[in-house]
Amino acid sequence: MLLPYEWRMILTNLTVNGKSVSFNAEPNTPLLWVLRDELNMTGTKFGCGLAQCGACTVHVDGEPVRSCVTPASSVAGKKITTIEGLSAKGDHPLQKAWIIEQAPQCGYCQSGQIMQAAALLAKNKSPTRAQIVEHMAGNICRCGTYNQIIAAVERAAKTA
């Protein structure tokens, strides 16, 4: 018999960046920690732990989600894409545009920003500036490079 404070480790199978992976974790372990600690994919960052900043954004079945509050067990059987899986060579139009527009300063939020932007461009190939601003509004950049981020999304939309 388990005591109320004891958790069972469960085997969970995920598809991350096109590859099947398995790991043992407590049922409520956030996807962020599975990606970083179990799968050694450190591109996804921990920011606030409250789904408020967007640094931990990944795609689950093409939709941007905050991995810091998403239990890994809840995404079993779904397709997860991290910044590492956006482009095998790191040459996704958004990644190139980020460099050209000099969007990153400290770089901490950038993987989450790029993943949020990628979800927008997957649905809307030619977003207006207003649509970009609205879609990106939930992602916080501590360095304040919002103008460069918007310019990078606009540039990527033209080249994608």
DSSP file with accessible surface (Angstrom, degrees, kcal/mol):
  #  RESIDUE AA STRUCTURE BP1 BP2  ACC     N-H-->O    O-->H-N    N-H-->O    O-->H-N    TCO  KAPPA ALPHA  PHI   PSI    X-CA   Y-CA   Z-CA
    1    1 A M              0   0  219      0, 0.0     2,-0.3     0, 0.0     0, 0.0   0.000 360.0 360.0 360.0 134.1    0.0    0.0    0.0
    2    2 A L        -     0   0   68      4,-0.1     6,-0.0     2,-0.0     5,-0.0  -0.663 360.0-127.9 -86.6 140.5    1.3    3.4   -0.9
    3    3 A L    >   -     0   0   71     -2,-0.3     3,-2.0     1,-0.1    -1,-0.0  -0.472  33.2-102.9 -76.8 159.7    1.2    6.2    1.6
    4    4 A P  T 3  S+     0   0  129      0, 0.0    -1,-0.1     0, 0.0    -2,-0.0   0.800 121.4  49.7 -57.8 -28.1   -0.5    9.5    0.4
    5    5 A Y  T 3  S+     0   0  165      2,-0.0     2,-0.3     0, 0.0    -3,-0.0   0.490  92.4  94.0 -91.9  -1.7    2.9   11.2   -0.1
    6    6 A E    <   -     0   0   86     -3,-2.0     2,-0.3     2,-0.0    -4,-0.1  -0.725  58.8-159.3 -93.6 140.0    4.4    8.3   -2.1
    7    7 A W        -     0   0  131     -2,-0.3     2,-0.4    19,-0.0    -4,-0.1  -0.867  14.4-126.4-113.3 152.2    4.2    8.4   -5.9
    8    8 A R        -     0   0  169     -2,-0.3     2,-0.4    -6,-0.0    17,-0.1  -0.804  19.9-129.6 -95.4 136.8    4.6    5.6   -8.3
    9    9 A M        -     0   0  115     -2,-0.4     2,-0.4    17,-0.2    17,-0.2  -0.698  30.4-165.0 -79.9 132.3    7.1    5.8  -11.1
   10   10 A I  E     -A   25   0A  60     15,-2.8    15,-2.0    -2,-0.4     2,-0.5  -0.933  22.4-118.2-121.9 149.0    5.4    5.0  -14.4
   11   11 A L  E     -A   24   0A 106     -2,-0.4     2,-0.4    13,-0.2    13,-0.2  -0.733  36.0-171.9 -82.3 125.1    6.9    4.2  -17.8
   12   12 A T  E     -A   23   0A  10     11,-2.8    11,-1.8    -2,-0.5     2,-0.5  -0.971  11.9-153.3-123.0 137.7    5.8    6.8  -20.3
   13   13 A N  E     +A   22   0A  90     -2,-0.4    64,-0.9     9,-0.2     2,-0.3  -0.942  20.1 172.1-111.2 130.2    6.4    6.7  -24.0
   14   14 A L  E     -A   21   0A   3      7,-2.7     7,-3.1    -2,-0.5     2,-0.6  -0.907  32.7-132.1-129.5 161.0    6.6    9.9  -26.0
   15   15 A T  E     -Ab  20  79A  42     63,-1.1    65,-3.0    -2,-0.3     2,-0.5  -0.967  32.1-179.9-112.3 110.6    7.5   10.9  -29.5
   16   16 A V  E >   -Ab  19  80A   1      3,-2.8     3,-1.9    -2,-0.6    65,-0.2  -0.966  68.0 -17.3-117.9 121.4   10.0   13.8  -29.3
   17   17 A N  T 3  S-     0   0   39     63,-3.2    -1,-0.2    -2,-0.5    64,-0.1   0.870 130.0 -51.2  52.6  39.0   11.3   15.4  -32.5
   18   18 A G  T 3  S+     0   0   72     62,-0.4     2,-0.4     1,-0.2    -1,-0.3   0.428 117.9 106.5  84.3   0.0   10.2   12.4  -34.4
   19   19 A K  E <   -A   16   0A 153     -3,-1.9    -3,-2.8     2,-0.0     2,-0.3  -0.917  69.2-123.5-116.2 139.8   11.8    9.8  -32.2
   20   20 A S  E     +A   15   0A 108     -2,-0.4     2,-0.3    -5,-0.2    -5,-0.2  -0.619  35.6 178.9 -77.3 132.5   10.1    7.4  -29.8
   21   21 A V  E     -A   14   0A  30     -7,-3.1    -7,-2.7    -2,-0.3     2,-0.3  -0.964  13.7-160.4-134.1 150.4   11.5    7.8  -26.2
   22   22 A S  E     +A   13   0A  71     -2,-0.3     2,-0.3    -9,-0.2    -9,-0.2  -0.971  16.0 163.4-129.0 147.8   10.6    6.1  -23.0
   23   23 A F  E     -A   12   0A  12    -11,-1.8   -11,-2.8    -2,-0.3     2,-0.5  -0.980  33.7-121.5-156.9 158.1   11.3    7.2  -19.4
   24   24 A N  E     +A   11   0A  90     -2,-0.3     2,-0.3   -13,-0.2   -13,-0.2  -0.927  47.6 139.8-104.4 129.1   10.3    6.4  -15.9
   25   25 A A  E     -A   10   0A   7    -15,-2.0   -15,-2.8    -2,-0.5    -2,-0.1  -0.980  56.6 -81.7-158.4 165.0    8.9    9.4  -13.9
   26   26 A E    >   -     0   0   87     -2,-0.3     3,-2.0   -17,-0.2    47,-0.2  -0.410  50.6-110.6 -67.3 149.1    6.2   10.3  -11.4
   27   27 A P  T 3  S+     0   0   33      0, 0.0    46,-0.8     0, 0.0    47,-0.2   0.812 115.0  46.2 -55.8 -33.9    2.9   11.0  -13.2
   28   28 A N  T 3  S+     0   0   95     43,-0.1     3,-0.1    44,-0.1    -2,-0.0   0.315  76.3 133.7 -95.4  11.0    2.9   14.7  -12.6
   29   29 A T    <   -     0   0   31     -3,-2.0    43,-3.0    42,-0.1    44,-0.3  -0.424  63.7-113.5 -61.6 124.9    6.5   15.3  -13.6
   30   30 A P  B >>  -E   71   0B  34      0, 0.0     4,-1.5     0, 0.0     3,-0.7  -0.323  14.5-124.4 -62.1 143.4    6.4   18.4  -15.9
   31   31 A L  H 3> S+     0   0    0     39,-3.4     4,-2.9    36,-0.4     5,-0.2   0.858 108.6  65.8 -53.8 -38.1    7.4   17.8  -19.5
   32   32 A L  H 3> S+     0   0    0     35,-2.1     4,-2.6     1,-0.2    -1,-0.2   0.918 103.0  44.7 -51.8 -47.0   10.1   20.4  -19.2
   33   33 A W  H <>>S+     0   0   82     -3,-0.7     4,-2.6    34,-0.3     5,-0.9   0.832 111.4  52.7 -74.5 -29.3   12.0   18.3  -16.6
   34   34 A V  I  X>S+     0   0    0     -4,-1.5     5,-2.1     3,-0.2     4,-1.1   0.949 112.3  46.0 -66.5 -46.5   11.7   15.2  -18.7
   35   35 A L  I  <5S+     0   0    0     -4,-2.9     6,-3.0     3,-0.2    -2,-0.2   0.945 123.7  33.2 -59.8 -48.7   13.0   17.0  -21.7
   36   36 A R  I  <5S+     0   0   57     -4,-2.6     4,-0.3    -5,-0.2    -2,-0.2   0.939 130.7  27.6 -76.3 -49.4   15.9   18.6  -19.9
   37   37 A D  I  <5S+     0   0  110     -4,-2.6    -3,-0.2    -5,-0.2    -2,-0.1   0.843 130.5  31.1 -88.7 -37.1   16.8   16.0  -17.2
   38   38 A E  I  <<S+     0   0  110     -4,-1.1    -3,-0.2    -5,-0.9    -4,-0.1   0.836 132.3  29.1 -89.7 -37.5   15.8   12.6  -18.7
   39   39 A L  S   <S-     0   0   39     -5,-2.1    -3,-0.2    -6,-0.2    -4,-0.1   0.428  96.1-129.4-106.3  -1.8   16.3   13.3  -22.5
   40   40 A N        +     0   0  131     -4,-0.3     2,-0.9    -6,-0.3    -4,-0.2   0.815  57.5 143.9  56.8  36.2   19.2   15.9  -22.2
   41   41 A M    >   +     0   0   37     -6,-3.0     3,-0.6    -7,-0.2    -1,-0.2  -0.828  17.0 169.1-103.2  92.0   17.4   18.4  -24.5
   42   42 A T  T 3   +     0   0   64     -2,-0.9    -1,-0.1     1,-0.2    -6,-0.1   0.343  50.7  92.4 -93.9   7.8   18.4   21.6  -22.8
   43   43 A G  T 3  S+     0   0   16      2,-0.1     2,-0.4    68,-0.1    68,-0.2   0.850  72.5  77.9 -67.9 -32.5   17.2   24.0  -25.5
   44   44 A T  S <  S-     0   0    1     -3,-0.6     2,-0.3    67,-0.1    12,-0.2  -0.674  80.9-148.7 -78.2 127.6   13.9   24.3  -23.7
   45   45 A K        -     0   0   54     10,-1.4     2,-0.5    -2,-0.4    23,-0.1  -0.693  13.6-127.5-105.7 152.2   14.4   26.7  -20.7
   46   46 A F        +     0   0   76     -2,-0.3    62,-0.0     1,-0.2     0, 0.0  -0.822  39.8 155.9 -89.1 125.5   12.9   27.0  -17.3
   47   47 A G  S    S-     0   0   19     -2,-0.5    -1,-0.2    62,-0.0    62,-0.0   0.682  70.8 -16.9-113.7 -68.3   11.7   30.5  -16.7
   48   48 A C        -     0   0   44      0, 0.0    -2,-0.1     0, 0.0     0, 0.0   0.651  66.8-134.7-118.8 -25.0    9.0   31.0  -14.2
   49   49 A G  S    S+     0   0   25      1,-0.1    -3,-0.0     0, 0.0     0, 0.0   0.551  89.9  84.5  77.4   6.4    7.5   27.5  -13.6
   50   50 A L  S    S-     0   0  120     19,-0.0    -1,-0.1     0, 0.0    16,-0.0   0.193 103.6-110.8-123.7  10.6    4.0   29.1  -13.8
   51   51 A A  S    S+     0   0   28      1,-0.1    15,-0.1    14,-0.0    18,-0.0   0.777  89.4 111.1  63.4  28.3    3.3   29.1  -17.5
   52   52 A Q  S    S+     0   0  130      1,-0.0    -1,-0.1    87,-0.0    88,-0.0   0.706  71.1  40.2-103.0 -23.4    3.6   32.9  -17.5
   53   53 A C  S    S-     0   0    6     86,-0.1    87,-2.7    87,-0.0    -1,-0.0   0.755  85.7-135.7-105.7 -26.6    6.8   33.7  -19.4
   54   54 A G    >   +     0   0    1     85,-0.2     3,-1.7    -9,-0.0    62,-0.1   0.432  64.6 124.6  89.2  -2.2    7.0   31.3  -22.4
   55   55 A A  T 3  S+     0   0    0      1,-0.3   -10,-1.4    57,-0.1    57,-0.3   0.814  76.8  50.9 -60.7 -25.7   10.7   30.3  -22.1
   56   56 A C  T 3  S+     0   0    3    -12,-0.2    11,-1.3    56,-0.1    -1,-0.3   0.244  79.5 144.2 -97.2  13.9    9.6   26.6  -21.9
   57   57 A T  E <   +C   66   0A   1     -3,-1.7     2,-0.3     9,-0.2     9,-0.2  -0.309  15.2 159.1 -63.6 128.8    7.4   26.7  -25.0
   58   58 A V  E     -C   65   0A   0      7,-2.1     7,-2.9     5,-0.1     2,-0.4  -0.848  40.1-104.0-133.1 171.7    7.3   23.5  -27.1
   59   59 A H  E     -CD  64  81A  17     22,-2.7    22,-2.5    -2,-0.3     2,-0.5  -0.878  23.9-169.5-102.5 136.3    4.8   22.1  -29.6
   60   60 A V  E >  S-CD  63  80A  13      3,-2.7     3,-2.0    -2,-0.4    20,-0.2  -0.990  85.1 -19.4-121.3 113.9    2.5   19.3  -28.8
   61   61 A D  T 3  S-     0   0   88     18,-3.6    19,-0.1    -2,-0.5    -1,-0.1   0.873 130.9 -52.1  51.3  40.5    0.8   18.1  -31.9
   62   62 A G  T 3  S+     0   0   40     17,-0.4    -1,-0.3     1,-0.2    60,-0.1   0.333 115.9 112.5  85.4  -6.7    1.7   21.4  -33.5
   63   63 A E  E <  S-C   60   0A  90     -3,-2.0    -3,-2.7     1,-0.0     2,-0.2  -0.815  71.5-115.4-101.0 137.8    0.3   23.6  -30.8
   64   64 A P  E     +C   59   0A  32      0, 0.0     2,-0.3     0, 0.0    -5,-0.2  -0.522  41.5 174.3 -71.7 131.5    2.5   25.7  -28.5
   65   65 A V  E     -C   58   0A  39     -7,-2.9    -7,-2.1    -2,-0.2     2,-0.9  -0.964  37.9-113.6-134.1 156.0    2.3   24.6  -24.9
   66   66 A R  E >   -C   57   0A  44     -2,-0.3     3,-1.3    -9,-0.2     4,-0.4  -0.796  25.0-162.9 -90.5 108.2    4.1   25.6  -21.7
   67   67 A S  T 3  S+     0   0    0    -11,-1.3   -35,-2.1    -2,-0.9     3,-0.4   0.689  79.5  73.1 -70.5 -16.1    6.1   22.5  -20.8
   68   68 A C  T 3  S+     0   0   11      1,-0.2    -1,-0.3   -37,-0.2   -35,-0.1   0.736 110.5  29.1 -71.4 -20.3    6.7   23.7  -17.2
   69   69 A V  S <  S+     0   0   75     -3,-1.3    -1,-0.2   -39,-0.1    -2,-0.2   0.288  97.6  99.2-120.4   8.1    3.1   23.0  -16.3
   70   70 A T  S    S-     0   0   23     -3,-0.4   -39,-3.4    -4,-0.4   -38,-0.2  -0.862  72.7-131.9 -99.1 111.1    2.3   20.2  -18.7
   71   71 A P  B >   -E   30   0B  40      0, 0.0     3,-1.4     0, 0.0     4,-0.4  -0.435  11.8-135.9 -60.6 131.1    2.6   16.7  -17.0
   72   72 A A  G >  S+     0   0    3    -43,-3.0     3,-1.5     1,-0.3     4,-0.2   0.872 104.1  60.6 -57.5 -35.7    4.6   14.5  -19.3
   73   73 A S  G >  S+     0   0   43    -46,-0.8     3,-0.9   -44,-0.3    -1,-0.3   0.788  96.5  61.7 -64.5 -23.3    2.1   11.7  -18.7
   74   74 A S  G <  S+     0   0   61     -3,-1.4    -1,-0.3     1,-0.2    -2,-0.2   0.620 103.5  48.6 -79.1 -12.0   -0.6   13.9  -20.3
   75   75 A V  G X  S+     0   0    5     -3,-1.5     3,-2.1    -4,-0.4    -1,-0.2   0.253  75.9 136.1-112.1  13.2    1.2   14.1  -23.6
   76   76 A A  T <  S+     0   0   48     -3,-0.9   -62,-0.2     1,-0.3     3,-0.1  -0.345  75.2  20.4 -58.9 134.3    1.9   10.4  -24.1
   77   77 A G  T 3  S+     0   0   72    -64,-0.9    -1,-0.3     1,-0.3     2,-0.2   0.438 103.9 109.7  84.9  -1.6    1.1    9.4  -27.6
   78   78 A K  S <  S-     0   0   86     -3,-2.1   -63,-1.1     1,-0.0     2,-0.6  -0.693  75.5-106.3-104.7 160.0    1.3   12.9  -28.9
   79   79 A K  E     -b   15   0A 138     -2,-0.2   -18,-3.6   -65,-0.1     2,-0.5  -0.766  35.4-166.5 -88.1 121.1    4.0   14.5  -31.2
   80   80 A I  E     -bD  16  60A   1    -65,-3.0   -63,-3.2    -2,-0.6     2,-0.5  -0.911   4.4-169.7-110.0 132.5    6.3   16.8  -29.2
   81   81 A T  E     - D   0  59A  39    -22,-2.5   -22,-2.7    -2,-0.5     2,-0.2  -0.991   4.8-174.4-123.0 128.4    8.6   19.2  -31.0
   82   82 A T    >>  -     0   0    0     -2,-0.5     3,-1.3   -24,-0.2     4,-0.7  -0.584  47.2 -91.8-107.4 176.4   11.3   21.1  -29.2
   83   83 A I  H >> S+     0   0   21      1,-0.3     3,-0.9     2,-0.2     4,-0.6   0.865 127.8  58.9 -57.4 -33.6   13.7   23.8  -30.4
   84   84 A E  H 34 S+     0   0   73      1,-0.2    -1,-0.3     2,-0.1     3,-0.2   0.799 108.0  45.8 -65.3 -27.7   16.2   21.0  -31.2
   85   85 A G  H <4 S+     0   0   30     -3,-1.3    -1,-0.2     1,-0.2     3,-0.2   0.473  87.1  87.2 -95.8  -2.3   13.6   19.4  -33.5
   86   86 A L  H << S-     0   0   31     -3,-0.9     2,-0.3    -4,-0.7    -1,-0.2   0.904 110.9  -1.5 -63.8 -39.8   12.6   22.6  -35.3
   87   87 A S    ><  -     0   0   19     -4,-0.6     3,-1.1    -3,-0.2    -1,-0.3  -0.938  62.2-141.0-153.1 128.9   15.4   22.1  -37.8
   88   88 A A  T 3  S+     0   0  109     -2,-0.3    -1,-0.1     1,-0.3    -2,-0.1   0.835 107.8  34.6 -59.6 -32.6   18.0   19.3  -37.9
   89   89 A K  T 3  S-     0   0  180     -3,-0.1    -1,-0.3     0, 0.0    -3,-0.0   0.360 112.1-112.0-104.2   3.6   20.7   21.8  -39.0
   90   90 A G  S <  S+     0   0   41     -3,-1.1    -2,-0.1    -6,-0.2    -5,-0.0   0.783  85.2 118.4  71.7  26.2   19.5   24.8  -37.1
   91   91 A D        +     0   0   73      4,-0.1    -1,-0.1     5,-0.0    -3,-0.1   0.006  27.0 143.3-118.0  29.3   18.6   26.6  -40.3
   92   92 A H     >  -     0   0   46      1,-0.1     4,-2.5    -5,-0.1     3,-0.3  -0.367  65.3-111.4 -60.1 144.7   14.8   27.0  -39.9
   93   93 A P  H  > S+     0   0   39      0, 0.0     4,-2.5     0, 0.0     5,-0.2   0.856 119.6  52.1 -51.2 -35.2   13.8   30.4  -41.5
   94   94 A L  H  > S+     0   0    0      2,-0.2     4,-2.5     1,-0.2     5,-0.2   0.913 108.0  50.1 -68.2 -42.0   13.0   31.7  -38.0
   95   95 A Q  H  > S+     0   0   29     -3,-0.3     4,-1.5     2,-0.2    -1,-0.2   0.925 113.6  46.0 -63.2 -41.0   16.4   30.7  -36.7
   96   96 A K  H  X S+     0   0  116     -4,-2.5     4,-2.4     1,-0.2    -2,-0.2   0.925 113.2  49.0 -65.3 -45.3   18.1   32.5  -39.6
   97   97 A A  H  X S+     0   0    2     -4,-2.5     4,-2.8    -5,-0.3    -2,-0.2   0.867 105.3  58.9 -63.0 -36.0   15.9   35.6  -39.2
   98   98 A W  H  <>S+     0   0    7     -4,-2.5     5,-2.3     1,-0.2     4,-0.3   0.904 109.9  43.5 -59.0 -41.2   16.6   35.7  -35.5
   99   99 A I  H ><5S+     0   0  127     -4,-1.5     3,-1.1     3,-0.2    -2,-0.2   0.942 114.0  48.7 -71.0 -47.5   20.3   36.0  -36.2
  100  100 A I  H 3<5S+     0   0   99     -4,-2.4    -2,-0.2     1,-0.3    -1,-0.2   0.911 116.1  43.3 -59.9 -42.9   19.9   38.5  -39.1
  101  101 A E  T 3<5S-     0   0   50     -4,-2.8    -1,-0.3    -5,-0.2    -2,-0.2   0.472 106.1-129.0 -83.3  -1.2   17.6   40.7  -37.0
  102  102 A Q  T < 5 +     0   0  143     -3,-1.1    -3,-0.2    -4,-0.3    46,-0.1   0.892  50.4 157.7  53.9  45.3   19.9   40.3  -33.9
  103  103 A A      < +     0   0    0     -5,-2.3     2,-0.2    45,-0.2    46,-0.2   0.897  43.9  79.3 -68.1 -41.0   16.9   39.3  -31.7
  104  104 A P        +     0   0   53      0, 0.0     0, 0.0     0, 0.0     0, 0.0  -0.477  41.0 158.1 -77.4 137.1   18.8   37.5  -29.0
  105  105 A Q  S    S-     0   0  122     -2,-0.2    -2,-0.0     0, 0.0    -3,-0.0   0.533  90.1  -0.3-109.3 -84.7   20.5   39.4  -26.3
  106  106 A C  S    S-     0   0   90      1,-0.1     0, 0.0     4,-0.0     0, 0.0   0.803  91.9-144.3 -75.1 -27.1   21.0   37.1  -23.3
  107  107 A G    >>  +     0   0   27     -4,-0.2     3,-0.7     1,-0.0     4,-0.5   0.346  61.9 121.8  86.5  -5.7   19.2   34.4  -25.4
  108  108 A Y  T 34 S+     0   0   93      1,-0.3     3,-0.3     2,-0.1     4,-0.3   0.902  80.3  33.7 -62.4 -42.5   17.4   32.8  -22.5
  109  109 A C  T 3> S+     0   0    5      1,-0.2     4,-2.3     2,-0.1     3,-0.3   0.557  93.6  96.3 -87.8  -6.8   13.8   33.2  -23.8
  110  110 A Q  H <> S+     0   0   13     -3,-0.7     4,-2.9     1,-0.2     5,-0.2   0.830  77.6  52.9 -63.8 -37.3   14.7   32.8  -27.4
  111  111 A S  H  X S+     0   0   15     -4,-0.5     4,-2.4    -3,-0.3    -1,-0.2   0.937 113.6  45.7 -64.2 -39.8   13.9   29.1  -27.9
  112  112 A G  H  > S+     0   0    0     -3,-0.3     4,-2.2    -4,-0.3    -2,-0.2   0.895 113.0  50.4 -66.2 -39.2   10.4   29.7  -26.4
  113  113 A Q  H  X S+     0   0    2     -4,-2.3     4,-2.6     2,-0.2    -2,-0.2   0.935 111.9  47.2 -62.8 -47.3   10.0   32.8  -28.6
  114  114 A I  H  X S+     0   0   13     -4,-2.9     4,-2.8     1,-0.2    -2,-0.2   0.914 111.8  49.9 -63.4 -41.8   11.0   30.9  -31.7
  115  115 A M  H  X S+     0   0    1     -4,-2.4     4,-1.7    -5,-0.2    -1,-0.2   0.897 111.2  49.3 -65.8 -37.7    8.7   28.0  -30.9
  116  116 A Q  H  X S+     0   0   18     -4,-2.2     4,-1.5     2,-0.2    -2,-0.2   0.938 113.4  46.7 -64.1 -45.3    5.8   30.4  -30.3
  117  117 A A  H  X S+     0   0    0     -4,-2.6     4,-2.6     1,-0.2     5,-0.2   0.884 107.8  56.6 -64.6 -38.7    6.5   32.1  -33.6
  118  118 A A  H  X S+     0   0    7     -4,-2.8     4,-1.8     1,-0.2    -1,-0.2   0.878 104.1  53.3 -62.3 -36.8    6.8   28.8  -35.5
  119  119 A A  H  X S+     0   0    2     -4,-1.7     4,-1.0     2,-0.2    -1,-0.2   0.904 109.8  48.8 -64.8 -38.9    3.3   27.8  -34.3
  120  120 A L  H >X S+     0   0   16     -4,-1.5     4,-2.6     1,-0.2     3,-0.9   0.957 112.0  46.9 -63.6 -50.7    2.0   31.1  -35.8
  121  121 A L  H 3< S+     0   0   15     -4,-2.6    -1,-0.2     1,-0.3    -2,-0.2   0.775 104.8  61.3 -67.2 -24.7    3.8   30.7  -39.1
  122  122 A A  H 3< S+     0   0   68     -4,-1.8    -1,-0.3    -5,-0.2    -2,-0.2   0.824 117.6  30.4 -68.0 -28.3    2.6   27.1  -39.4
  123  123 A K  H << S+     0   0  133     -4,-1.0     2,-0.4    -3,-0.9    -2,-0.2   0.711 131.3  31.7 -99.6 -28.1   -1.0   28.4  -39.4
  124  124 A N     <  -     0   0   47     -4,-2.6    -1,-0.3    -5,-0.1    -2,-0.1  -0.887  59.3-172.8-138.0 101.5   -0.6   31.8  -41.0
  125  125 A K  S    S+     0   0  138     -2,-0.4    35,-0.2     1,-0.3    -1,-0.1   0.724  87.2  32.9 -68.9 -22.7    2.1   32.1  -43.6
  126  126 A S  S    S+     0   0   97     32,-0.0    -1,-0.3     2,-0.0    28,-0.1  -0.492  79.3 177.1-133.6  65.1    1.7   35.9  -43.9
  127  127 A P        -     0   0   15      0, 0.0     2,-0.1     0, 0.0    30,-0.1  -0.367  28.3-120.8 -70.8 149.3    0.7   37.3  -40.6
  128  128 A T     >  -     0   0   75      1,-0.1     4,-2.3    -2,-0.0     5,-0.2  -0.391  30.2-104.7 -76.3 165.9    0.3   41.0  -40.2
  129  129 A R  H  > S+     0   0  115      1,-0.2     4,-2.7     2,-0.2     5,-0.2   0.917 124.0  52.9 -57.8 -42.7    2.3   42.9  -37.6
  130  130 A A  H  > S+     0   0   69      1,-0.2     4,-2.5     2,-0.2    -1,-0.2   0.896 108.3  49.9 -62.1 -40.0   -0.7   43.1  -35.4
  131  131 A Q  H  > S+     0   0   77      2,-0.2     4,-2.5     1,-0.2    -1,-0.2   0.892 111.0  49.8 -66.4 -38.3   -1.2   39.3  -35.6
  132  132 A I  H  X S+     0   0    0     -4,-2.3     4,-2.5     2,-0.2    -2,-0.2   0.953 111.5  48.2 -63.5 -48.3    2.4   38.7  -34.7
  133  133 A V  H  X S+     0   0   68     -4,-2.7     4,-0.9     1,-0.2    -2,-0.2   0.931 113.8  47.3 -58.8 -44.8    2.2   41.0  -31.7
  134  134 A E  H >< S+     0   0  155     -4,-2.5     3,-0.6     1,-0.2     4,-0.3   0.931 114.0  46.4 -63.9 -44.9   -1.0   39.4  -30.5
  135  135 A H  H 3< S+     0   0   53     -4,-2.5     3,-0.4     1,-0.2    -1,-0.2   0.860 117.3  43.1 -67.4 -34.7    0.4   35.8  -30.9
  136  136 A M  H >< S+     0   0   13     -4,-2.5     3,-2.2    -5,-0.2    -1,-0.2   0.522  84.4 101.4 -88.7  -5.0    3.7   36.6  -29.3
  137  137 A A  T << S+     0   0   77     -4,-0.9    -1,-0.2    -3,-0.6    -2,-0.1   0.763  75.8  57.0 -57.0 -28.7    2.2   38.7  -26.4
  138  138 A G  T 3  S+     0   0   36     -3,-0.4     2,-0.6    -4,-0.3    -1,-0.3   0.539  89.1  86.4 -83.5  -3.5    2.4   35.8  -23.8
  139  139 A N    <   -     0   0    3     -3,-2.2     2,-0.4   -85,-0.1   -85,-0.2  -0.869  69.0-149.2-101.5 124.9    6.2   35.4  -24.3
  140  140 A I        -     0   0   74    -87,-2.7     2,-0.6    -2,-0.6   -27,-0.1  -0.750   8.8-163.5 -98.1 134.2    8.4   37.6  -22.1
  141  141 A C    >   -     0   0    6     -2,-0.4     3,-1.2     1,-0.1     5,-0.2  -0.961   5.2-161.9-113.7 111.9   11.8   38.8  -23.2
  142  142 A R  T 3  S+     0   0  142     -2,-0.6    -1,-0.1     1,-0.3    -2,-0.0   0.768  92.2  53.8 -65.1 -24.7   13.7   40.1  -20.2
  143  143 A C  T 3  S-     0   0   59     -3,-0.1    -1,-0.3     2,-0.0    -3,-0.0   0.572 108.0-126.6 -86.4 -11.2   16.1   42.0  -22.5
  144  144 A G    <   +     0   0   44     -3,-1.2     3,-0.4     1,-0.1     2,-0.1   0.801  56.3 148.6  75.5  32.8   13.2   43.8  -24.2
  145  145 A T     >  +     0   0    4      1,-0.2     4,-2.4   -42,-0.1     3,-0.3  -0.018  21.1 131.2 -90.2  37.6   14.1   42.8  -27.8
  146  146 A Y  H  >  +     0   0   97      1,-0.2     4,-2.7     2,-0.2     5,-0.2   0.865  68.2  53.3 -59.7 -40.0   10.5   42.8  -28.9
  147  147 A N  H  > S+     0   0  113     -3,-0.4     4,-2.3     1,-0.2    -1,-0.2   0.910 111.6  45.8 -63.5 -40.6   11.0   45.0  -32.0
  148  148 A Q  H  > S+     0   0   66     -3,-0.3     4,-2.4     2,-0.2   -45,-0.2   0.872 111.5  52.7 -68.4 -36.7   13.8   42.6  -33.2
  149  149 A I  H  X S+     0   0    3     -4,-2.4     4,-2.3     2,-0.2    -2,-0.2   0.947 110.9  46.3 -63.9 -45.7   11.6   39.6  -32.5
  150  150 A I  H  X S+     0   0   17     -4,-2.7     4,-2.6     1,-0.2    -2,-0.2   0.934 112.7  50.5 -62.4 -44.8    8.7   41.0  -34.5
  151  151 A A  H  X S+     0   0   22     -4,-2.3     4,-2.6    -5,-0.2    -1,-0.2   0.888 109.3  51.8 -61.0 -38.8   11.1   41.9  -37.3
  152  152 A A  H  X S+     0   0    0     -4,-2.4     4,-2.7     2,-0.2    -1,-0.2   0.907 109.6  48.2 -66.1 -40.6   12.5   38.4  -37.3
  153  153 A V  H  X S+     0   0    0     -4,-2.3     4,-2.4     2,-0.2    -2,-0.2   0.929 112.4  49.5 -65.5 -42.4    9.0   36.9  -37.5
  154  154 A E  H  X S+     0   0   57     -4,-2.6     4,-1.5     2,-0.2    -2,-0.2   0.928 112.7  47.7 -60.8 -43.9    8.2   39.2  -40.4
  155  155 A R  H  X S+     0   0   97     -4,-2.6     4,-1.4     1,-0.2     3,-0.2   0.928 111.7  49.3 -63.7 -44.8   11.4   38.3  -42.2
  156  156 A A  H  X S+     0   0    0     -4,-2.7     4,-2.0     1,-0.2     3,-0.3   0.887 106.7  56.3 -64.1 -37.0   10.9   34.6  -41.7
  157  157 A A  H  < S+     0   0   20     -4,-2.4    -1,-0.2     1,-0.2    -2,-0.2   0.865 107.9  49.0 -63.3 -33.7    7.3   34.9  -43.0
  158  158 A K  H  < S+     0   0  178     -4,-1.5    -1,-0.2    -3,-0.2    -2,-0.2   0.775 119.1  37.4 -75.8 -26.9    8.7   36.4  -46.2
  159  159 A T  H  <        0   0   92     -4,-1.4    -2,-0.2    -3,-0.3    -1,-0.2   0.587 360.0 360.0-101.8 -14.0   11.3   33.7  -46.7
  160  160 A A     <        0   0   85     -4,-2.0   -68,-0.0    -5,-0.2    -3,-0.0  -0.323 360.0 360.0 -77.3 360.0    9.4   30.6  -45.6
